Amino acid sequence: MTTTKLQEWLEDGGVKDLNWLQLEEFPDTGRGVKTLRPLKLNDVILTIPGSYLWTVDAAFDDPILGPAIRSIKQPLSVEDTLAVFLLFIKTREEGYEGRRAHVNLLPSSYTTSVFFNDSELEVCSGSSLYHLTKQLKQQIKEDYLRLVNDLFSKHSDLFPLEKFTLDEYMWTICTIWSRGMDFQLPGKQFRCIAPFADMLNHSPEVQLCHIYDPQLNNLQIFAGKDYAIGEQVFINYGSVPNNRLLRLYGFILPNNPYDSYDLVLTTHPLAPLYAQKVAMLKSADLQVNETFPLKLTDPLPLDVLRYLRIQRLSSSEISTAEAKRGASNIVSARNEAEILNALIDAIEGLLAGFGTPLEELEAKVDSGVYQKGDNIWAAALVSVGEQRILKLTLQKARELLALVVCAQCGKANEDNKRCGRCRKVVYCGTACQKSHYKEHKVICKKDVTEGQQQ
């Protein structure tokens, strides 16, 4: 009945062909949308008029809600405006039939990480998901109390606290996270929730296929691939890693190729040569506080090395680095050895901070100790993905360091020479090379043999 009401409401607004799209429970994804007719790539599936979208403008234009939220001295964020809008409609007992039909179709609960209990979340302790989820739980409480003080308590007739509870607010926030669509428009970011279109699930195997046209003021969904009758229709959220999928959408993708770990680098204002280094970072298009995504395909981006080279310059190396345009290349053997040793120490520290090591998590996932689909299983795979990336970063940093410092004595000399056979280690002279040969020869021969096979 609710689905019919939603369809009738949308069809009144000019949305066509809803009769060949049907909500369905799928074994792998839960509720989604299936097509009752064949579709070709780029066929238009849905066109939702802007007046039917949940947006900040729609909230402000509402004759009842608008005056209340406009009365607040400190304007609400986009997220909180949409949250109040959704919860306001959810609690109305009359009017807004179309929007209430949409709200009634939304899930009654979510599996995003803010709803994990302590033991479930502890499985991924040490991961970015763990720390961000802890912060989000606290932030949600603080944002809710701010709404109570600034809005709900001042308009108790519209926002009765027995209905506008912290739990309801959390539910609404997770609705926005999991169903909101973001578009970059000229001069601003545009966020909306599109009725019925928000029922489509994500697949990285289809093309990006949803757009918002500000001139026509509508949102369109296209077929991201060819579909046969009865197949589930997907959209693509983009290249989203599991830590973000679980935090915002409540699911993960096993062996997600877009997994990443956000490495945060910063330079303290009291650091030596701070002003000069800030200027050099800026000229290299880098920020003083910078976040670098480490990925499976690129576990140690060049920009991480560029940042660290600038951060750890000595006064005598400043001019050399400036000539090399922000340290895109090695500035000096000393500088390179220092940044790589610091990076190795940092990555080892991050890996040691995970509550459960990679190998143990993999064994529990593979043996079924963590049952597929459970919160613990999802948390474990997030941790697995991040630890795999950090181990690749560590391996890459060690390989680079081996090309800078003498394999025997550890000196970082400018004229260190590579091993003529494997080319994977350097020596400061023949004496160190001979001293190290007994230890190195087995590895060297293996590397040469593997190189020839490739």
N, C-alpha and C positions, 0 to 999 in steps of 0.2 A: 504493500500500500504506500509506504514512504517513497519507494523508488518511483512509483507511478506519479505521485505528487510532484517529485523533483522533476521528472521528465515533462510533466504538463507545464510546470512553471517555466522551464527552459524553452519548451516549444512555443509558449506564448511570446517569448522574447526573440523568436526567429531561429532558434537552434534546430537544425534539421537532422534527419536520419538517425535519431536516437533509437529507433525501433530495431536497428540491426546491430546495436551495441548492447551487450547484456552483462550484468554483474554475475560473477561466478566464483565459487570457492575452488581454488587450485591447490593440489597437494603440496607443492614446493613454496608457493608465495602467499598462500591464503587468498583472501578476496582480491579479485582483479576484474578486468574487462575482457570479454571475448567477442570476436566478430562473427556475425552470422552470414557474412558474405565475403568473397575473396577480396583482398586488397593488394594493390601494387605500390611499390616504393614511391613515396611522395604524394600519394592520394590524400586529399583532405579528409580527415576523420571527424573533426569537431571544430566548430567556430563558436566561441562563447562571447557574446557582446559584453563590452566593458561594464555596463550597468549591472550585470549579474555577477561580477567578480567581487570578492571580498578585498577591499583596498582601504587605505587610510582616507582617501577622499570620500568613499562611500560612507565610512563611519562619521566623518565630519558633516556630511550632507544629511544624515538621518535627523529628522525633525525632533526626535526625543533624545537620542544619544548625543547628537552633535553639540548642543548648547552645554551639556555637562562636561564633556571632555575639552571644550574650548575654554571653559572657566578656570582651568588649572593654570597656575602661574608658571610652573615648570612644565613645558610641553612633554607629552608622553613620547617614548620611542615608537618607531614603526611597529616593532614587535608587540609592545604593550597596547598600542592602539588597536591592533588587530585582535589581540587577546581579549580586551574588554568588549570589542564588537561581537566576537563569537560568543562569549559568555553571556552577554546582554541578550542576544537573540535566543540562546539556549534556554534562558530562564523566563522568556516571555510566554504567556499562556494564550495570547490571541494576537492576530496580525502576523505579518512576516511569514505567511504560510510556506512560500517557496524556500526561503532561507532556513526556516525551521525544519523543513523536510530534508534539506541538505545536512544540517547539524545532526538530525536523528539517524542519518546513514553513516555518520562517522564512527570509528571504532570506540568502544566503551573504555578501552585501556590500551596502553602502548608498551612496547618492549625496548624503548630507548634506555640508555645506560643510567639515566637519573632515577629509574625505577628499580634498579638492581639493589638487592640487599647487600649487606657488608661482605658476607662470605662469597657471593657471586662476583662482586667487584674486586675482591682481594686476589682473585685468580690472575688478574692482569695488573697487579700492583707493580709500579715502576714504569708502566707505559704512559704515553701522553694521554690516552683515554682515561686512565685512572685519575691522574691529577686534574684534568679538565672536568671530569664528572664531579669530583669533590667540590671544585670551584663553582660549577653550575648549580649544584644543589644549594649551596650557600647563597649564590646570587639570586636564585629563584625566590628564596625566603625573603631576602632583602627587598627585592623588587615588589613582592606581594605586600609587604608591610608599608612600602611607600605608596602603593595604590590605595591601601586602606586609609592611610592618613590624608592623602591628597585628594582622593576622589570618592571612594566608597562611603566613608563616614560622613561626608558632606552632602551626599545625595543618596541617603539610605532608602528612599522610596524606589529608586531605580536599581540600586545595588545592595539588596539585603544580604547581610554577612552570612546568614545561614545557607545561602545559595552561592555566594561569592567567596568560597572557602579557599584555603591554600591548595587543597587537593584538586579542586576544580580549576584553579589557576594553572597548576602544573599540567593538568590534562590539556588545557587550551594552548599553553606554550608548546607542548609536544605536538599538538595538531598543526600549529604554524610551522614548526621545524620540519615535520615529516611531509607536509602537504603544500607548503608555500613554494611559489615559483619566483625566481629573481631574474630580472632583466636589466641590463645596463642601457639606460636611455640617455640622450644628450643632457649632460649636466646633473644627472641624478640616477640613483638606483631605484628601481621599481619592484615592489614585492606585492604579490597577490595570491589568493587561493581561488581556483577555478572549479565551480561545481561540476561534478561528474568527471571532469578531466583529472581531478585529484585522486580518482580511484585507480588510475593507471599505475602499474608497478614499473620498477626500474630494471633495465637490462643493458649492460655495456655492449651487447652484441647488435644493438640497433643504432642507427644514426641519431644525432640530435634532431629532434623533430617537433619542438614546441617554440612558438614565437609570439611576441606581443607587438602589435602594430599601433603605435600611439596616434597615427593619423586616422586610421579607421576605428580606433579604440575597441579592438577586439583581440582575443587570444585564439590562436589556431593550433591544432594538433594535426600533424601529418603522419602518414605511415612511415616508420623508420626502416622498414624492410617489406618484402612481400609476405602476405599472410594468406593461409588457406582457411576455409570455413571451420569455425570451432576453435581456432588458435587464440591464445591470449595475446592481446595487444599491449605493447610496452612503449614507454618513453625512456629517454636516456638522461640521467641527472648530470652526466659529465664524468670526468676521470676522478672518481671519488674513492679514497682509500677506506679500508675497513674501520679504522678508528673514527672516521667521520660518519660513515654509514650507520654504525651502531649508536653513536652519540646523538645523531639527528633523526635517523629513520628507523632504528630499531631492528636492523638485520645486518648480516655480513655476507660476503661472497667468498667461499673457499678458494684459496690460491688466487686472490685478487691481484691482477697485474698492476694495479694502480696504488698498491700499498705504499706508504711513505712514513717517514719519521721527521718531524719538524725540529731541526737543530737551531737553537736560539743563540746568537752571538751578540755580545755587547761589550763596549769599552767604557771603563769608569772615567768620569771627568777628572779624577786625580791621577790618571795614568800619565807617565812621562810623555812629553811632546803631544799632548792631547789635541790642542787646537790644530796643529799641523796635520795630524792623522785624520781628524774629522774632515778637514779640507780635502785630503787625498781620497778619503772614502767617498765623499760627495762627487769628486771629479771622476771616480770610477763607477758612479751610479749605484753606490751602496750607502745604506743608512747606518748610523751609529748602533742602533738597536735593530738587528736584521734577523729574519727567520728564513732558514734555507731548508726546503724539502729534500730530504735524502730519499732516493727512490731505488727500486730494484735494478732499474736500467742505468741509473746514474747515482751510485751510493756516495760518491764524493765529488760534488760539482766543483768546477773551477772557481766559482765565486766564493766558495768557502775558503779555498787556499788564498785567493786574492785578498779577502778580508783579513785573514790571519797574518798574511805577510805584512800588510800595512799596520795592523795592530801591534806587531812586535818589532817594528823597525828601530834600529839604533839611530842616534843623531847622525852618524857618519853614513848611514845607508839611505837617508831621506832623499838626497839628490839622485842617487842611483835609481831608487824606486820611481821618482818623479819622471825620470828619463824613460822608464819602462812603462809609463802610462798606468800607474796604479797597481803595479806588481802583478800584471798578467803573467809574467814569466818569473822564474826564480831570481830573487834579488841578490842573495848571497848564500853560500853553503851554510853559514852560521844561522842565518835567519830561517832557512828552509828546515834545518835540523831542529831548531827550537819549535817552530810551529807544528811540525809533524809529531814530535815527542809530546807536545802539549795536547794535540788532538788525540793521539793514541791513549794518553792517560785519561782524557775526558770520556772517550768512548768506552774504555774499560770500566770506568766508574759508572757510566750509565747502564752498562750490561750487568754490573754487579748489583745495581739497584733494583733489578727485576726480582719480584718475590719468588717466582718459579723459573728456573733456567729453561732455555729453549728445548734442550733434548728431553727433559722430563715432560714438558707440555706436549711435545710432538708424540711421545710414547703414549700419553693418556688419550690424546685425540685419536691416534691410530688404533688403539686397542678398544676404544669404545667406552673407556671409563667416563669420559665426558660425552654424554649422549647428544647426537646431532640435533641441532635446533634449540637446545636449552640455552639459557643465559650464560651458564658456566662455559659451555662449548664455544659460544660466540666470543666471550671475553678471552678465552684461551687463544683463539685464532687471531685476535687482534694483537695479543702479546707475541705470538709466534711471528707474525708479519713484521712487527717492529724490531724484534731481536734479530731476525734474519738480515734485515737491512743494516742494522748496526754492526753485525759481524762482517758483512761485506765492506762496510766503511772502514772498519778496523783492518781488514785484510789489505784494502787498497792503500791505506795510510802506511802500513808496514812495508808494503812493496815500494812505495815512493821513498820512504826513509832509507831503505836498503840501497837506493841509487844515490844517496847523499853522503852517508857516513861510512867510513871504512869498516868492512865486515870483521876485521881483526881487532883494531884498536879503538874504533868508534869515533875517530876524528872526522870532522866535517871540513875538509880542505877543498879549496876551489879547483885544484887540479887532480882530485881523485879520479881514478880511471876504472872503467867497467871491466869485469871479467871478460876475456876475449871469446870464451865459449858460450856461456849462458846469457851474458849481458844483463844479469839480474842483481848483481852485487858490485860494489866498488872497493878499491884499495888505494891507500895513500902511497904505496910503493911496493917494490918487489919483495922486500923483506916480510911485510904483512901478508902478501899474497902467498908466499911460500909457507909461512907459519900456519895459515888458515887452510891450506890445501887439503890436508888430511880430513878435516871436518867438512869441507865444502865439496869435495870431488863427487861424492855419491849423489848429492842434490844436483850438482852441475850436470853430470852425465844424464840424469833423469830428465832435467829440463831440456837439454839438447835433443834427446831422443823424442820427447813429446812434441817438441817444436818441429822436428822433421816429419813426424806422423801427421801433423796438422797441415 
